[in-house]
Amino acid sequence: MDKPVNVVLDVRFFSTGAGNEPVRDWLRELGAADRKTIGEDIKTVQIGWPLGMPLVRKMGKDMWEVRIHLHRRTARVLFTVVGDVMVLLHGFVKKSQDTPKEELDVAKDRLRQFRQG
């Protein structure tokens, strides 16, 4: 029998004022294999938090990214941690070496909205 895994962080999706969950919607657009890989990497963060490179990189004050390697491409999920909750702010497939400023700006804006509650 498997020993229960100690989960350090609960995971929540950022929700807009209208009740939309952009990261959940983004995940639904991906194939099953990509969703599985992303889910496994997020689970690794949940169990092992705090983590650093190569899986997690700090992107600024109160913001980190999960660095996910998919088949022939790379995805990122930007998140914040509040207490023992990991809030998934933004997800995207990378098309360039650096995390695009526009993608980071989306996550920062959602973090602001989340804090305003």
C-alpha positions as CSV (number, residue, x, y, z in Angstrom):
1,M,0.0,0.0,0.0
2,D,1.3,3.4,-0.9
3,K,2.2,5.8,1.9
4,P,0.1,9.0,1.7
5,V,2.1,11.9,0.3
6,N,2.4,15.0,2.4
7,V,1.1,17.9,0.3
8,V,2.6,21.2,1.4
9,L,0.4,23.4,-0.8
10,D,-3.2,23.3,-1.9
11,V,-3.7,24.4,-5.5
12,R,-6.3,27.0,-6.5
13,F,-7.0,28.5,-9.9
14,F,-7.1,32.3,-10.1
15,S,-10.7,33.3,-10.8
16,T,-11.7,36.6,-12.5
17,G,-14.5,38.8,-11.2
18,A,-16.8,37.1,-13.7
19,G,-15.9,33.7,-12.4
20,N,-13.6,32.6,-15.3
21,E,-10.5,30.5,-14.5
22,P,-8.1,31.3,-17.3
23,V,-5.5,28.7,-16.4
24,R,-8.1,25.9,-16.2
25,D,-9.4,27.1,-19.6
26,W,-5.9,27.1,-21.1
27,L,-5.3,23.5,-19.8
28,R,-8.5,22.4,-21.4
29,E,-7.2,23.5,-24.8
30,L,-4.1,21.3,-24.5
31,G,-3.8,17.6,-25.3
32,A,-4.1,14.9,-22.6
33,A,-0.4,14.2,-22.6
34,D,0.5,17.8,-22.0
35,R,-2.1,18.2,-19.3
36,K,-0.7,15.1,-17.5
37,T,2.8,16.5,-17.6
38,I,1.8,19.9,-16.4
39,G,-0.3,18.3,-13.6
40,E,2.6,16.1,-12.5
41,D,5.0,19.1,-12.4
42,I,2.5,21.2,-10.4
43,K,2.0,18.2,-8.0
44,T,5.8,18.1,-7.5
45,V,5.7,21.7,-6.5
46,Q,2.8,21.0,-4.1
47,I,4.7,18.2,-2.4
48,G,8.2,19.7,-2.4
49,W,7.6,23.4,-1.8
50,P,9.7,25.5,-1.6
51,L,11.6,24.4,-4.7
52,G,14.1,26.1,-7.0
53,M,15.7,25.5,-10.3
54,P,15.3,23.7,-12.6
55,L,11.6,23.2,-12.0
56,V,10.7,26.5,-10.2
57,R,12.1,30.0,-10.9
58,K,11.3,33.1,-8.9
59,M,9.9,35.8,-11.3
60,G,9.5,38.7,-8.9
61,K,8.0,39.6,-5.6
62,D,5.5,36.9,-4.7
63,M,5.6,35.3,-8.1
64,W,7.2,32.1,-9.4
65,E,7.0,30.0,-12.6
66,V,6.8,26.2,-13.0
67,R,9.1,25.3,-15.9
68,I,7.4,22.5,-17.8
69,H,9.0,20.5,-20.6
70,L,6.4,19.2,-23.0
71,H,7.1,17.2,-26.2
72,R,9.1,19.5,-28.5
73,R,8.0,22.6,-26.6
74,T,8.0,24.3,-23.2
75,A,5.2,25.6,-21.0
76,R,5.1,27.9,-18.0
77,V,2.6,28.2,-15.2
78,L,3.0,31.4,-13.2
79,F,1.8,31.3,-9.6
80,T,1.8,32.9,-6.2
81,V,1.8,31.4,-2.8
82,V,-0.5,32.7,-0.1
83,G,-0.1,30.8,3.2
84,D,-0.4,27.2,2.2
85,V,-2.1,27.8,-1.1
86,M,-0.5,27.9,-4.6
87,V,-2.7,30.1,-6.8
88,L,-2.2,29.5,-10.5
89,L,-2.3,32.9,-12.2
90,H,-1.3,32.3,-15.8
91,G,-0.3,29.5,-18.2
92,F,1.2,29.6,-21.6
93,V,3.4,27.7,-24.1
94,K,6.7,29.5,-24.6
95,K,7.7,30.5,-28.1
96,S,11.0,32.3,-27.2
97,Q,14.0,31.9,-24.9
98,D,12.9,34.5,-22.3
99,T,9.5,34.6,-20.6
100,P,7.8,37.3,-22.7
101,K,7.0,40.5,-20.9
102,E,3.4,40.4,-22.0
103,E,2.9,37.0,-20.4
104,L,4.5,38.2,-17.1
105,D,2.3,41.3,-17.3
106,V,-0.8,39.2,-17.5
107,A,0.3,37.2,-14.4
108,K,1.1,40.4,-12.5
109,D,-2.2,41.9,-13.4
110,R,-4.0,38.8,-12.1
111,L,-1.9,38.9,-8.9
112,R,-3.1,42.4,-8.4
113,Q,-6.7,41.4,-9.0
114,F,-6.3,38.4,-6.6
115,R,-5.0,40.6,-3.8
116,Q,-7.9,43.1,-4.2
117,G,-10.1,40.1,-3.8
